[in-house]
Amino acid sequence: MNSLRVCNVIRSSLSKSDILVRGFATSNVVNENHKCKVLVVGGGAGGCSVAAKLSNKLGEGKVIILEPADKHYYQPMFTLIGGGIKTLNDSYRPMAKVLPALAKWLKDSAVKFEPENNAVYTANGDKIEYDFLLVAVGLQLNYDKIPGLVEALSIPKGKVCSNYSPKYVDRTFEALKAFKSGNAIFTYPNSPVKCPGAPQKILYIAEHYLRNSKKRQNANVTYNSSLPVIFGVKHYADQLWKIVEKRNINVNLRTNLIEVLPEKNQAVFQNLDKPEEKFTTDYEFLHVTPPMSAPDALSACKDLVTDTGFVNVDKDTLQHLNYSNVFAIGDCSASPNSKTAASVAAQSKVVYKNMIAVMNGVRPGQVFDGYASCPLVTGYNTCILAEFDYSLTPLETFPIDQSKERISMFYMKKDIMPPLYWHLLLNGLWNGPGFARKLMHFKL
């Protein structure tokens, strides 16, 4: 190894189904060398939207997008797929069709970040040198962190399911249809997650399904969450408590899934306030939200990340605190907002304008207010549209009380948000509802 300080990642296993790794790059062997004005690592919502803005501004060939996947999934739809409302085919487009045409796509993954030398190494052994870097790699699903879970998810037509991966999402509705009686359990892990409301959405949809299919009287529905609250924003949490009480849903806070025993159809939970206290319960249906983290290759680069493995950015400008030519967007950022697609939309304008400012030698002036939106689907035709900022203060777009369950918000989630995502956000044309909010709350 040469004298360069290298942030390298060494993996003991290639078994994780949600991480695509084709090999290991080293600084001694480089198959191909690429250079670009801007390198965007990750072709998800954040990477795609900002790459579209930047490539339109800078011109063809100035932006490289490093992304290994063939398909781009609209992940907010996974909850609806799990409830039988949408299908997996509805949720994706070919990656080649959503990435901006003016950008260059390298179909590969990052395994080593070298920010002090403005370089990233890929799994295939390529080196990419950049002037500016946007990290948009999202979150990593760690199903293997819960003993027995991967085994349980591999059982055909099994009782354990999870909406979070396209590999497993179809299992949820299959398990719901097969359920006859017993314990139906839903979990929230002791880790950051994509959309903190999503573990509850499938809870409410599933409970509604059980009522519609005349199975509810034979079901004991339980939500075991590692959090100390049912939802982080009190304005919406108060309404959610009313819903679970009305529907006779058991809620256990500070309760974390630590093991699945698929041969016995049992799950082991831990009391996070009293870690010595553990209990085992039978299940006939178990929906698991897996532990999540920043991807291994990113968290291995200590110069880029915080102690928790997320990109160490200023929460207002989303610029790295130590490397002025590095920015982050979306779930991999250490900014303390909820990790939702709506946050990405609001961040995209801030990141784009601040990157252009730095390119022009100007201090970044755009500020992200922490906006997040979580359409809390509460059944097959109702939804609470939660919107809030860094301070967990409601930041509602419509001039109504959005803490109420509404049919209109359900159909906005189901029918309006997907085309908005595909046609506007990914093309760099949607920056969130801030402008609409100002119009709807305009006062003379």
C-alpha positions in Angstrom: 0.0 0.0 0.0 1.4 3.5 -0.8 1.6 6.4 1.6 -1.8 7.9 0.8 -4.2 8.0 3.7 -6.9 5.6 2.6 -10.3 5.1 4.0 -10.7 1.4 3.1 -13.4 -1.0 3.7 -12.7 -4.7 4.3 -15.8 -6.9 4.4 -15.8 -10.3 6.0 -18.8 -11.5 4.0 -20.5 -10.9 0.7 -23.8 -12.4 1.8 -25.9 -9.2 2.4 -28.6 -9.3 -0.1 -29.1 -5.5 -0.1 -25.5 -4.5 -0.7 -24.1 -5.0 -4.2 -20.3 -5.6 -4.1 -18.4 -6.9 -7.1 -14.9 -6.9 -5.7 -12.4 -4.9 -3.7 -10.6 -1.8 -5.0 -7.1 -1.0 -3.8 -4.9 2.0 -4.4 -2.3 -0.1 -6.0 -4.3 -1.5 -8.9 -6.6 0.7 -10.9 -8.4 -0.7 -13.9 -9.5 2.7 -15.3 -9.1 6.3 -14.2 -12.0 8.8 -14.5 -12.1 12.5 -13.9 -15.1 14.8 -13.6 -16.2 18.2 -12.3 -18.8 16.6 -10.0 -19.1 13.0 -8.8 -22.4 11.9 -7.4 -22.2 8.7 -5.5 -25.7 7.1 -5.5 -28.5 7.2 -8.1 -31.4 7.3 -5.7 -33.8 10.2 -5.2 -31.2 12.6 -3.9 -28.4 11.8 -6.3 -30.7 11.7 -9.3 -32.4 15.0 -8.6 -29.3 17.0 -7.9 -27.4 15.4 -10.8 -30.2 16.5 -13.1 -29.8 20.1 -11.9 -26.0 20.1 -12.1 -25.7 18.4 -15.5 -28.2 20.9 -16.9 -26.2 23.7 -15.5 -22.6 22.5 -16.2 -23.2 20.6 -19.5 -22.7 17.2 -20.9 -20.0 15.0 -19.4 -19.2 17.2 -16.4 -21.2 14.9 -13.9 -20.5 11.3 -13.2 -23.1 9.2 -11.3 -21.8 6.1 -9.6 -24.6 3.7 -9.1 -24.6 -0.2 -9.3 -28.4 -0.9 -9.5 -30.3 -1.7 -12.7 -33.6 -0.6 -11.2 -34.6 2.6 -9.5 -37.3 2.0 -6.9 -39.8 4.5 -5.5 -39.4 3.2 -2.0 -42.4 5.2 -0.5 -44.6 2.8 -2.4 -43.4 -0.3 -0.6 -45.9 0.2 2.2 -48.7 0.2 -0.3 -47.3 -3.0 -1.9 -47.2 -4.7 1.4 -50.8 -3.9 1.9 -51.9 -5.1 -1.5 -52.7 -1.6 -2.8 -49.9 -1.5 -5.4 -47.6 -4.0 -7.0 -43.8 -4.3 -7.1 -43.9 -3.6 -10.9 -45.5 -0.2 -10.1 -42.6 0.8 -7.9 -39.6 0.9 -10.3 -38.2 2.2 -13.5 -35.0 1.1 -15.3 -32.1 3.1 -13.9 -31.0 4.1 -17.4 -34.3 5.9 -18.0 -34.3 8.0 -14.8 -30.7 9.1 -14.6 -30.1 12.5 -16.4 -29.0 12.1 -20.0 -26.3 14.7 -19.7 -24.5 12.9 -16.9 -22.3 9.8 -17.3 -23.4 6.7 -15.5 -20.8 4.3 -14.1 -22.6 1.1 -13.2 -20.5 0.3 -10.2 -20.4 0.9 -6.4 -18.0 2.9 -4.2 -15.9 0.8 -1.8 -13.3 3.4 -0.8 -13.5 7.2 -0.3 -10.3 9.2 -0.3 -11.5 12.8 0.3 -8.1 14.3 1.0 -7.1 13.4 -2.5 -10.5 14.0 -4.1 -10.9 10.4 -5.2 -13.3 7.5 -4.9 -12.5 3.9 -5.7 -15.0 1.4 -7.1 -15.7 -2.3 -6.6 -14.4 -3.0 -10.1 -11.1 -1.3 -9.3 -11.7 2.0 -11.1 -10.6 5.3 -9.6 -12.7 8.5 -10.0 -11.1 11.9 -9.4 -13.5 14.8 -8.8 -13.5 18.5 -8.1 -16.7 18.2 -6.1 -18.4 15.3 -4.4 -22.1 14.6 -3.6 -22.6 11.6 -1.3 -26.1 10.2 -1.8 -25.8 6.5 -0.9 -28.8 6.2 1.3 -29.1 3.6 4.1 -28.0 0.0 4.3 -30.5 -2.6 5.4 -29.0 -4.9 8.0 -31.3 -7.9 8.1 -28.4 -10.1 9.3 -28.0 -8.1 12.5 -31.1 -9.9 14.0 -30.2 -13.6 14.4 -32.7 -15.9 12.6 -34.3 -13.1 10.6 -32.6 -13.9 7.2 -33.5 -17.6 7.7 -37.1 -16.7 8.5 -37.4 -14.5 5.4 -36.1 -17.3 3.3 -39.0 -19.7 4.2 -41.4 -19.9 1.2 -44.8 -18.5 2.1 -43.5 -17.9 5.6 -45.0 -15.9 8.5 -42.2 -13.3 8.6 -42.1 -10.4 6.2 -40.6 -7.0 5.6 -41.6 -4.1 3.4 -38.2 -2.5 3.2 -36.5 -4.6 0.5 -37.9 -5.4 -3.0 -36.6 -8.9 -2.3 -39.1 -9.3 0.5 -41.9 -6.8 0.1 -44.3 -9.2 -1.7 -44.2 -11.5 1.3 -46.2 -9.1 3.4 -49.5 -9.3 1.7 -49.0 -13.0 1.1 -48.6 -13.5 4.9 -51.6 -11.2 5.6 -53.8 -13.3 3.4 -52.6 -16.5 5.0 -53.1 -15.3 8.5 -56.0 -16.9 10.4 -55.6 -16.2 14.1 -53.0 -15.4 16.7 -50.4 -12.7 17.3 -49.7 -10.2 14.5 -46.6 -8.3 15.5 -45.0 -5.2 13.9 -41.5 -3.9 14.9 -39.4 -0.7 14.9 -35.7 -1.3 15.3 -33.2 0.5 17.6 -31.5 2.3 14.7 -32.1 5.1 12.3 -34.7 4.1 9.7 -36.0 5.3 6.3 -39.3 7.2 7.1 -39.9 6.7 10.8 -43.6 6.5 10.1 -43.4 3.6 7.8 -43.4 0.8 10.4 -46.7 2.1 11.6 -48.3 2.5 8.2 -48.2 -1.2 7.5 -49.5 -1.8 11.0 -52.6 0.3 10.3 -53.1 -1.1 6.8 -52.8 -4.7 8.1 -55.2 -4.1 10.9 -57.7 -2.6 8.4 -57.2 -5.7 6.2 -57.9 -8.0 9.1 -61.2 -6.2 9.8 -62.2 -6.3 6.2 -61.5 -10.0 6.0 -63.4 -10.8 9.2 -60.2 -12.0 10.9 -59.7 -9.2 13.4 -61.6 -10.8 16.3 -59.1 -13.6 16.2 -56.0 -11.4 16.0 -53.9 -9.8 18.7 -52.3 -6.9 17.0 -49.1 -5.5 18.6 -46.6 -2.7 17.7 -43.3 -3.1 19.4 -41.1 0.0 19.0 -37.7 0.8 20.3 -38.7 4.5 20.5 -39.9 6.2 23.7 -42.8 7.8 21.8 -45.3 6.6 19.2 -44.3 9.4 16.9 -41.7 12.2 17.3 -44.1 15.1 16.7 -46.7 15.5 19.5 -49.3 17.2 17.2 -49.6 13.9 15.2 -48.7 11.5 18.1 -51.8 12.6 20.0 -54.0 11.5 17.1 -52.1 8.2 16.6 -52.7 7.3 20.2 -56.4 7.8 19.7 -56.2 5.5 16.6 -54.4 2.6 18.4 -56.8 2.9 21.3 -59.9 2.9 19.1 -58.6 -0.1 17.1 -57.4 -2.1 20.2 -53.8 -2.2 19.0 -51.2 -3.0 21.7 -48.2 -0.6 21.7 -45.1 -1.4 23.6 -42.5 1.4 23.6 -38.7 0.9 24.2 -39.2 -2.7 23.0 -36.6 -4.0 20.5 -36.6 -7.2 18.4 -33.3 -9.0 19.0 -33.9 -12.5 17.6 -36.3 -14.6 15.5 -36.8 -18.3 16.1 -38.4 -19.4 12.8 -38.5 -23.1 13.6 -40.8 -22.2 16.6 -42.5 -19.1 15.1 -41.3 -17.1 18.1 -39.7 -13.7 18.4 -37.4 -12.5 21.2 -37.6 -8.9 22.4 -35.6 -6.7 24.8 -36.7 -3.9 27.1 -34.3 -1.1 26.2 -34.7 0.7 29.5 -33.9 -2.6 31.4 -31.7 -4.5 29.0 -31.6 -7.5 31.3 -35.3 -8.0 30.7 -36.1 -10.1 27.7 -39.2 -12.0 26.6 -40.2 -14.4 23.9 -43.6 -14.4 22.2 -45.3 -16.6 19.6 -46.3 -15.1 16.2 -48.5 -16.0 13.4 -47.5 -12.9 11.5 -44.3 -10.8 12.0 -43.5 -7.7 10.1 -39.9 -6.6 10.7 -38.4 -3.3 10.1 -34.7 -4.2 9.9 -31.9 -2.3 11.6 -30.3 0.2 9.3 -27.1 2.1 9.1 -24.9 4.1 6.7 -23.3 1.8 4.1 -20.1 0.1 5.2 -17.9 1.7 2.6 -19.0 5.2 3.8 -18.9 4.6 7.5 -15.3 3.1 7.1 -14.1 6.5 6.0 -13.7 8.3 9.3 -12.6 11.5 7.7 -16.0 11.9 6.1 -18.4 10.7 8.8 -19.5 11.3 12.3 -19.1 8.6 15.0 -22.4 7.1 13.9 -21.2 6.7 10.3 -23.2 9.4 8.6 -21.7 12.2 6.4 -20.5 15.0 8.7 -22.3 18.0 7.2 -23.5 21.4 8.4 -27.2 20.8 9.0 -28.1 24.2 7.4 -26.0 24.1 4.2 -25.4 20.3 3.9 -21.8 21.1 3.2 -19.1 18.9 4.8 -17.6 20.5 7.9 -14.1 19.7 6.9 -14.1 19.3 3.1 -15.7 22.3 1.4 -16.0 20.5 -1.9 -18.1 17.7 -0.4 -21.8 17.7 0.2 -24.4 15.1 1.2 -28.1 14.6 0.6 -30.7 12.2 1.8 -30.5 9.4 4.3 -26.7 9.1 4.5 -26.4 12.7 5.8 -25.9 13.4 9.5 -28.4 16.3 9.4 -30.9 15.6 12.2 -34.0 15.5 10.0 -36.3 12.6 9.5 -35.1 10.5 6.6 -37.9 10.8 4.0 -38.2 11.4 0.2 -39.8 14.7 1.0 -36.7 15.8 2.9 -34.7 14.9 -0.2 -36.9 17.2 -2.4 -36.4 20.1 0.0 -32.7 19.4 0.3 -32.1 19.2 -3.5 -32.4 22.9 -4.1 -30.2 23.8 -1.1 -27.5 21.4 -2.1 -27.6 22.4 -5.8 -27.4 26.2 -5.1 -24.8 25.8 -2.4 -22.6 23.6 -4.6 -22.8 26.1 -7.5 -21.9 28.9 -5.0 -18.8 27.1 -3.8 -17.8 26.4 -7.4 -18.0 30.2 -8.0 -15.9 30.9 -4.9 -18.9 32.1 -2.9 -19.9 31.0 0.6 -23.0 28.8 0.5 -26.1 30.8 1.5 -29.0 28.4 1.1 -30.4 27.0 4.3 -32.3 23.7 4.8 -34.9 24.0 7.6 -35.2 20.3 8.3 -38.4 19.9 6.4 -39.8 16.3 6.4 -43.1 14.9 5.4 -44.6 11.6 6.4 -47.9 10.5 4.9 -49.1 8.3 7.7 -51.4 5.9 5.9 -53.9 4.7 8.5 -55.9 2.2 6.3 -57.1 1.5 2.8 -58.6 5.0 2.4 -57.3 7.3 5.1 -54.0 9.1 5.8 -52.6 11.7 8.2 -50.2 14.0 6.4 -47.5 14.8 8.9 -45.1 17.7 7.9 -42.6 19.2 10.3 -39.1 20.8 10.6 -35.9 20.3 12.6 -37.6 21.4 15.8 -40.4 18.9 15.2 -42.8 21.8 14.8 -45.6 21.2 12.3 -44.9 22.8 8.9 -48.1 22.0 7.1 -48.8 22.8 3.5 -52.6 22.9 3.5 -54.7 25.4 5.4 -56.4 22.5 7.4 -55.6 20.4 10.4 -53.4 17.7 8.8 -53.4 15.6 12.0 -56.9 14.4 11.1 -57.4 11.2 9.0 -58.5 12.2 5.5 -59.5 10.4 2.4 -58.0 13.2 0.3 -54.5 12.7 1.8 -54.7 9.0 1.1 -55.3 9.5 -2.6 -52.6 12.2 -2.8 -50.2 9.6 -1.3 -51.4 6.8 -3.6 -52.0 8.6 -6.9 -50.4 12.1 -7.0 -47.1 11.6 -5.2 -45.7 8.8 -7.5 -45.9 10.8 -10.8 -44.6 13.9 -9.0 -41.6 11.8 -8.0 -41.0 10.2 -11.4 -41.6 13.3 -13.6 -40.6 16.2 -11.4 -38.3 15.3 -8.5 -36.0 13.0 -10.4 -35.7 15.5 -13.2 -34.6 18.2 -10.8 -37.9 20.1 -11.1 -39.5 19.6 -7.7 -38.0 21.2 -4.5 -40.8 20.3 -2.1 -44.1 22.2 -1.3 -42.5 25.3 0.2 -43.8 27.6 -2.5 -47.3 26.1 -2.4 -47.3 26.4 1.4 -46.6 30.1 1.1 -49.5 30.5 -1.3 -52.0 28.6 0.8 -51.1 30.5 4.0 -50.8 33.9 2.3 -52.2 36.7 4.5 -52.9 40.3 3.4 
